[in-house]
Amino acid sequence: MAVNSSRSDLLERIERRDCVVGIIGLGYVGLPLSVEVAKAGHRAIGYDVSQRIVTGINAGTSHILDVPGHDVAEQVSAKRLSATTNSADLATCDVIVICVPTPLNKLKDPDLSYVVLASNAVRDVLHRGQLVILESTTYPGTTRDIVLPILADSGLTIGEDFYLCFSPERVDPGNPVWTTHNTPKLVGGLTPACSKIGAAFYQSIVETVVPVTSAEVAELAKVYENTFRMVNIALANELAQVCARLNLDVWEVIDAAATKPFGFMKFTPGPGLGGHCIPLDPHYLSWKMESLDFKTRLIELASEINARMPDFVIQLVADALNDESKALRGSRILILGVAYKKDVGDYRESPAIEIIRLLGEKGAKVQYHDALSPSVQDDTLIPIGASPL
């Protein structure tokens, strides 16, 4: 009876939108989620190790371009949003959502150290009737094999004393149409009770919730989404190289193909692949499948094609200069945009960074301009105006 009472109490608080919700990690995923939680009527407590970020949020400012400062200020003023660097403050939470980075190490193996640290912090404050959700992108089995054992070390029982789900983030920075609020939310729990409570929570804050049968389905669906994009971008990038050798306009070819109203989805080529998800997430699946003696050859080939694109760009630049009887060495080159895509200031994994380095190695005098990334933390990159070309 106590278990059922604890579960029903949590569901009632969710339905009343009267929960205390902790969000671990206040980056491009955690801050938008915190604001949506607060807007829905719950109380959001954001936890981050950065004092600068925490101080800014508590002052009513936003460090994320997609989150207007007035939205943060409004929720802070209403006392529905606050931030802390003390993980012990999460002890009062009914729901805790983990939104920490999942990078790759130098060998392109998953680095789950942030997930482990966050899970340890949750275990230290875990109590009966609490819902825990992992949103960080990872390989199938992470929630069950990594997070659950840490939380179970508290002595509480999954599906009875506490509830654990995976719900992948689907944030698209710079996209004004699809936001945290209206992008469909996948939810998969480790038990049916976990799934029910996890779905109920998200239904209280977003427009559409899509329950799936397990955490593993949700984990793989997220990795597959980004693998789909990675592979199709690689195909478009390879087409660009094909067209260069055939002396054809790749943009005209793609636009012509896109006139087909069925069976085709338009992807366009670029200087490589960048950002915090698409260049990294497919390797989580590759790593997992290697442990099962299965080689994801298409992922590896697509990664190789995309990684070669900066070299292709350098060759195009060299050819264009050669047509004007100029050498690459000593030429003055301005790079317009260093972020990984338009309308964002994020330059993580940006191919523009690699292109600038390659040009510099070949003796070109390179500067860049990016209004959203005016100061890149890299001593080898020179913003326009910092010094003469």
Secondary structure, DSSP 8 states (H G I E B T S, - for coil): -HHHHHHHHHHHHHHHT--EEEEE--STTHHHHHHHHHHTT-EEEEE-S-HHHHHHHHTT--SSTTS-HHHHHHHHHTTSEEEES-GGGGGG-SEEEE-----B-TTS-B--HHHHHHHHHHHHH--TTEEEEE-S---TTHIIIIIHHHHHTTS--BTTTEEEEE------TT-SSS-TTTS-EEEEESSHHHHHHHHHHHHTTSS-EEE-S-HHHHHHHHHHHHHHHHHHHHHHHHHHHHHHHHT--HHHHHHHHTT-SSS-------SS--SSSTTTHHHHHHHHHHTTT---HHHHHHHHHHHHHHHHHHHHHHHHHHHTT--STT-EEEEE--SSSTT----TT-HHHHHHHHHHHTT-EEEEE-TT-SS-S-TT--BTTSS--
